[in-house]
Every structure is written in structure tokens, then in C-alpha cells.
């Protein structure tokens, strides 16, 4: 017994002594070893273990949107569409550009006619305003005594410049520089190169008289005899002067004596220079340039053939502020056509000019506004024409018909301001290029799913086929009992 105990003790002592000596050899002395901590590292590699989650659910097509009737988009206020033909059925696959529904409009023709009539009415309104502008422009040109090419160039404060309307002599001049206008007539200008002579012939002379016939005339002046007190006629100029019969009446009228009938006419004759209205005219028929037969009745010079008055009638009166600022000619002076006679100005003149010019400008503005309205109507007509090209509704993309909103013969109304895509919706479409599965997973499996994770999809109807997808999103909710 004692021998066994001693043997065990000896063995333990040998083992302890050997272990101690071995440790001394392996572990260096503390003097030769750093006291800092020591580490050993190695790159960690993920293994090939993958945790998969299996889910099931119904495969649905992705909603591809709705297809509607074309919106009026300002073409008309409202339009009534009629479903004429439907070319597809629910769940039918369609390709991009396939015909779906054919529409017509029950009131678009009336709308076009209404717009055309509106354009015609506005064009007639413009014509009336242009007519009014022409009349007002002529009045203003008459007031200013000049042609107006641009109404915007009329300055009311420039006053009015009066020019000679014809070439002739100033027989009257009723303005003085610096003085107010006292009357309507500013000046009278006559072209005294020709005179007008009314005449009459008896019924025996009439057959030998015709329009265009040349006659010869001698002029005389009535003078009072100082001895007898009677009026006598003295020949004013030597020789005869040529005249032309311009008018002769075919109707005989009673003469002033009430005994005979006469025919009245008019002669235009050259003025040798000093012939004045009121002078006596002795008229002769002409033959070979010589005086032949005298007319039974003598005549008197009535007036010059061409006589014009220069006048201003707007607001002339004792209280009118109208002053002749410049006078360029004198009475009896000979003036050329277009030569300046006088200039008038003043507050009343400026107001008159401004009033007329503003009225014309307003008419031009009205016409511009109407033209813009016509332009807008034409744009609407173009939109209507474009709208009619969209009556055949086609598929904008590949997909599947989900739902038809109307049947053949149904009427839908589209309005410019109130129509949204729902009120004129015709068809719902599915986009079969993108499909989705909406399902549920447990609160444990969801730990293995992440956003955008790759998903392998199989379909029972297509055994052996695999489709690739991605996780689009995850929503958290509880079951009805609120336990999971």
C-alpha cells in the first residue's frame, strides 16, 4: 500500500519537474520581453451560407394609366363626344398604335360655324371702323389743310397751316398777323384765266347750238351816263375772245318776259386778263375764225371758273382763342398751288386737333384689338382641326385593356376649363412589361429581406420558367388580432 502511494507521488513529482523545466525554456526572461499588449489578427471572410425566404402571392399587371378622349384645350368651350366604335375588349392585349375607340362629335360643326360667323362679324366691324377712320382723316386733313400719312405724327400744338388750294389770285384776305380770327373765311383764291358765262338762246337759235361749240365774245362794261343818267355799255377790250359752250339744256323754259321760250346754257371763256364778274358779254357764233351771227340775248360774266375759299369753321367766335400767328401773303397777290397763306394757333385750335386725332387713334386701337380677337379665333379653328385628327383613339404603348368605361352610342362631354382626365376617361390599361406581387411575410422572415434585393419569381402556369425581380418596398402592419 505504501509502495503504491510512494510510486504515485514520485510520478507526479517527475511530471511537475519536467513541466516546470520546459516552461522555463519556452518562456523568455521578462527582461527581454516588452510589457505592451500583444495581438494577432486575420481577415474575416463571409462564407457561402445564404438565408432564403419563400413567399407566394398573386401576380398582377402594373397599372399603366387611363386613356381618355382628347381634351378641347381651348379649341371650344365644350364638346360632346359620341362613341362610334369600340375595337377592343377587357383583358385584350394591344400593341402601341392599335386602334381602340373611334369618336365623333355632335356639336363640333356648329362650333366651327359659330366661329366663322364671329370672324365675319368682326371683319365687318373693322370695315366700318376703317370707313369711319377715312371720314375722320379727311375731316382732319381738311382742318389741317394737308395730307396725313401717319396720325401719330400730328402735333396739335403745331397749329394749322393754310395753303393755296389752287394757283390763282388772292381776291380776299381776312386775317392779320397777331389778331384773332373773326370769321370763317380766311381767304378767297381765284384762277382768273377763265370765266363762266351763263347764256340763253331762243327756240329758233337752239337747233344751231351744241355742247363743245366754239363761240366768240366781246366784253363790255356798264357805265352810267352823267348827262342822261342812263346806263350804257362800253366795249372794254378790242377784238373777240374765244369761248366754249359747256352745257345747253334741251328743255325750253319761259323767258323772263313771259312771252317766249328760251334754252339756258353755260359758256367757259378765256380771260384776257381784266375780265371781272358782272361785265357784259356779247356772244357770236363763229365761222372760219370770224364772228358770224350774234345771239339775240346778251349775257353777263357770272364768275371765274375755278374759285376756292380757304376757311376755318371750328369754334370761330368772339370767345375763341384762335390767333393768326403768321400771314405770308397780301391781298390781290398771285399765289401758286400749295403756297403757304397763313398759320393759326391757340388753345382752341390745339384742342380741336387733339380731339380729332385722339378719336382716330382710338379707332386704330379698336381695330388692333379686333384683329387680335380674330387671330385667337383662327387659333381655335386650327385647334379644332387638330382635334378632329384625334377622334381615332389609339394605344400609346403595349399593354392590356383593363376596363372599358363606355359603350357604343354613349355621349361624353369635355369642357376646356372643367375636364380632367377622369371625366373623359375611356379605357384603363395594364402595363404587362412590369408586373408585381403583393404578399405578406412574418416578422421573423422580414429580417432576411432588404430593399432592392434580387428576387427569383416562378409562375405555376409556366413551369421551369424563372423571372427576375426586385423588392420594391416593405410596409409594416399587424394582423387583425394585433398579436403579430
Secondary structure, 3 states (H helix, E strand, C coil): CHHHHHHHHHHHHHHHHHHHHHHHHHCCCHHHCCCCCCCCCCCCCCCCCCCCCCCCCCEEEEEEEEEECCCCCCCCCEEEEEEEEECCCCCCEECCCCEEEEEEECCHHHHHHHHHHHHHHHHHHHHHHHHHHHHHHHHHHHHHCCCCCCHHHCCHHHCEEEECCCCEEEEEECCCCCCECCCCEEEEEEEEEEEEEEEEEEHHHHCCCCCCCEEEEEEEEEEECCCCCCEEEEECCCCCEEEEEEEECCCCEECCCCCCEEEEEEEEEECCCCCCCCCEEEEEEEECCEEEEECCCCEEEEEEEEEEEEECCCCCCCCCCCEEEEECCCCCCEECCCCEEEEEECHHHHHHHHHHHHHHHHHHHHHHHHHHHHHHHHHHHHHHHHHHCCCEEECCCCEEEEEECCCCCCEEEEECCCCCCCCCEEEEEEEEEEEEECCCCCCCHHHHCCCCCEEEEEECCEEEEEEEEECCCCCCCCCCCCCC
